[in-house]
Amino acid sequence: PYFNPPPYHPEDLKRVLVIGLAAGTTPTQLTEIYGPISIDGVEIDPAIVEVGRRYFGMTMPNLNVHIADGRTFLLQTQTVYDLVVVDAYRLPYIPWHLTTVEFFKDVRSHLTDDGVVAINVGHTPSDWRLVDAMVATMSCVYDSVHIVAVPNTFNAIVIATAQPSTPDDFTVNLSGLTDPRLQAVGTQALSHLREPKPSDTIFTDDRAPVEQLTDVLALRYLLGFSGDGTN
């Protein structure tokens, strides 16, 4: 949320939705930093939720667990959120129906005026086409979209804001943070911002070749090809 125009303070984050709850890592981290803010966690697999409760301490009283598909949940709730985290990523795939313009319109309708959505997306060291396609898709719905590369991984976080925002906004908000954990994460994120490349690929409910693109990325990486395969 710190990409929002300043000032944005930690106490401004009051309500969060996590689509792809799994064993509850994201709500646990958010609760440790922000305290008992209201978190709705959506997970389609009840067995994974049980694992989280039994072995990962996913028993926070501020976490409301919903066994449902992410899009179905959005259609059934009227709640609006300051932050929506989409972490339904199952290496190496993202469920296609959570990548489309229509999905991100549903998400936006559940954001506050300064709401933010963040989604975890995969890439290879030299091929960011899936990330760039996600940016192009989300740019059809949101005013600003940013990419933060996650160091030493094949992951990037694509962050979109409901209002216009810039990396300079992030820098200003970062300078006002006092929690050393937020400072550390923010400083690392700022140093790994990446400019998206133009992409003609827009994912829609009628056409979302996410799995095919992921397969191509993985195959090219395994075969040792470099570049994005456009040449």
C-alpha positions in Angstrom: 0.0 0.0 0.0 3.0 2.3 0.3 2.9 3.0 -3.4 -0.1 5.3 -2.7 0.5 9.0 -2.8 1.9 10.1 0.6 1.3 10.2 3.3 0.4 6.6 3.8 0.9 5.3 7.3 0.8 1.7 8.7 -2.3 2.4 10.6 -4.1 3.2 7.3 -4.1 -0.5 6.6 -7.2 -1.8 8.3 -8.8 -4.6 6.2 -7.1 -7.2 4.0 -8.2 -10.0 1.7 -5.9 -12.9 0.9 -6.9 -15.0 -2.1 -4.9 -18.2 -1.8 -4.7 -18.5 2.0 -2.9 -21.9 2.0 -1.4 -22.4 5.5 -1.7 -18.8 6.4 1.9 -17.4 6.0 0.7 -14.0 4.6 -1.9 -13.3 7.4 0.7 -14.4 10.0 3.2 -11.9 8.7 0.6 -9.1 8.4 -0.6 -9.7 11.9 2.9 -9.7 13.4 3.6 -6.3 11.8 0.2 -4.5 11.8 -1.5 -6.1 14.8 -5.0 -7.6 14.8 -6.2 -6.0 11.6 -9.2 -7.7 9.9 -8.1 -10.3 7.4 -10.3 -12.4 5.2 -8.5 -15.5 3.9 -9.9 -17.5 1.0 -8.7 -21.0 0.2 -10.4 -23.5 -2.0 -8.8 -26.6 -0.4 -10.1 -27.3 3.2 -7.3 -29.8 3.7 -4.6 -27.1 3.4 -6.5 -24.9 5.9 -6.5 -27.8 8.4 -2.7 -28.2 7.9 -2.3 -24.5 8.6 -4.3 -24.6 11.7 -2.7 -27.8 13.0 0.9 -27.2 12.2 1.4 -23.5 11.3 -0.4 -21.8 14.1 -3.1 -20.3 11.8 -5.4 -19.6 14.7 -5.3 -15.7 14.8 -8.6 -14.3 16.0 -8.4 -11.5 13.4 -8.4 -14.1 10.5 -11.7 -15.1 9.0 -11.2 -18.2 6.9 -13.5 -18.8 3.9 -13.4 -22.2 2.0 -14.2 -21.0 -1.5 -12.9 -20.1 -4.9 -11.5 -16.6 -5.0 -13.8 -15.2 -7.7 -16.8 -16.8 -6.2 -16.0 -15.2 -2.9 -15.8 -11.8 -4.5 -19.2 -12.2 -6.1 -20.7 -13.1 -2.7 -19.2 -10.3 -0.5 -19.8 -6.6 -0.3 -16.8 -5.9 1.8 -14.1 -3.5 0.6 -10.5 -3.8 1.4 -7.4 -1.7 1.7 -5.2 -4.5 0.3 -6.0 -7.6 -1.7 -3.3 -10.2 -2.0 -3.6 -12.8 -4.7 -1.3 -15.7 -3.8 -3.0 -18.6 -5.5 0.3 -19.3 -7.3 1.0 -23.1 -7.4 4.5 -23.5 -8.8 4.7 -22.8 -11.7 1.1 -21.9 -12.5 -1.4 -19.3 -11.6 -5.1 -20.3 -12.0 -6.1 -18.6 -15.3 -9.4 -17.3 -14.0 -7.4 -15.2 -11.4 -5.5 -13.4 -14.1 -8.1 -11.8 -16.4 -9.4 -8.3 -16.9 -12.8 -9.4 -15.6 -11.2 -10.8 -12.4 -9.3 -7.6 -11.7 -12.5 -5.6 -12.3 -14.1 -7.7 -9.6 -11.2 -7.0 -7.3 -11.2 -3.3 -8.0 -14.9 -3.1 -7.0 -13.9 -4.4 -3.6 -11.0 -1.9 -3.0 -11.2 1.3 -1.1 -10.3 4.6 -2.9 -6.7 4.1 -2.0 -6.8 0.3 -2.3 -4.0 -1.9 -3.6 -3.8 -5.3 -5.2 -0.7 -7.5 -5.2 -0.2 -10.7 -7.1 2.7 -13.2 -7.1 3.9 -14.0 -10.7 6.6 -16.3 -12.0 9.4 -15.7 -14.5 12.7 -17.1 -15.5 16.0 -15.1 -15.3 15.7 -13.9 -18.9 12.0 -14.2 -19.7 9.5 -11.9 -18.1 6.7 -12.3 -20.6 4.2 -13.6 -18.1 4.9 -10.7 -15.7 4.7 -8.2 -18.5 1.4 -9.7 -19.7 0.0 -9.4 -16.2 1.1 -5.8 -16.1 -0.6 -5.1 -19.4 -3.8 -6.9 -18.2 -3.9 -5.1 -14.9 -3.2 -1.8 -16.6 -6.6 -2.1 -18.3 -8.2 -1.8 -14.9 -5.9 0.1 -12.6 -4.4 3.6 -12.8 -0.8 2.4 -12.0 1.0 -0.9 -12.0 4.4 -1.7 -10.6 6.8 -4.7 -10.6 9.0 -5.7 -7.6 11.4 -8.5 -8.3 11.9 -10.9 -5.4 15.7 -11.5 -5.2 17.1 -15.0 -5.7 13.7 -16.4 -6.8 11.7 -16.9 -9.9 9.0 -14.7 -8.5 7.9 -11.1 -8.9 5.2 -9.2 -7.2 2.9 -7.1 -9.4 1.3 -4.3 -7.5 -1.6 -2.2 -8.8 -3.1 0.9 -7.2 -6.7 2.2 -7.5 -5.3 5.7 -7.8 -2.3 7.1 -9.8 1.0 6.3 -8.0 4.7 6.4 -8.7 7.9 4.9 -7.3 8.6 8.4 -5.9 5.4 8.0 -3.7 6.8 4.8 -2.4 10.2 6.5 -1.6 8.5 9.2 0.4 6.2 6.8 2.3 9.2 4.6 3.0 11.1 7.5 4.6 8.3 8.0 7.1 8.3 4.4 8.4 9.6 3.7 11.8 9.2 -0.1 12.1 12.6 -1.6 11.1 10.8 -4.7 9.5 8.8 -2.5 7.2 11.9 -0.4 6.5 13.9 -3.4 5.5 11.3 -4.9 3.3 10.5 -1.5 1.7 14.2 -0.7 1.0 14.7 -4.1 -0.6 11.5 -3.6 -2.7 12.6 -0.2 -3.8 16.0 -1.5 -5.0 14.3 -4.2 -7.1 11.7 -2.2 -8.9 11.6 -3.2 -12.6 10.2 -1.4 -15.6 7.7 -3.5 -17.5 8.2 -4.1 -21.2 5.2 -3.5 -23.5 3.1 -6.5 -24.0 0.3 -7.2 -26.5 -1.0 -10.1 -24.4 -4.1 -9.2 -22.4 -5.7 -12.0 -20.4 -9.6 -12.1 -20.6 -12.2 -14.6 -19.6 -12.5 -15.4 -23.3 -8.7 -15.9 -23.9 -6.2 -16.4 -21.1 -3.3 -18.6 -22.3 -1.6 -18.4 -18.9 -0.7 -22.1 -18.8 0.6 -22.2 -22.3 2.8 -19.2 -21.7 4.1 -20.7 -18.5 4.9 -24.0 -20.2 6.9 -22.1 -22.9 8.9 -20.2 -20.2 9.6 -23.3 -18.3 10.6 -25.3 -21.4 12.9 -22.6 -22.7 14.6 -22.3 -19.3 15.1 -26.1 -19.0 16.6 -26.2 -22.5 18.9 -23.3 -21.8 17.5 -20.7 -24.1 18.0 -17.1 -23.1 15.9 -14.1 -24.0 12.2 -13.8 -24.2 11.8 -15.9 -27.3 10.5 -13.0 -29.4 13.5 -13.0 -31.8 
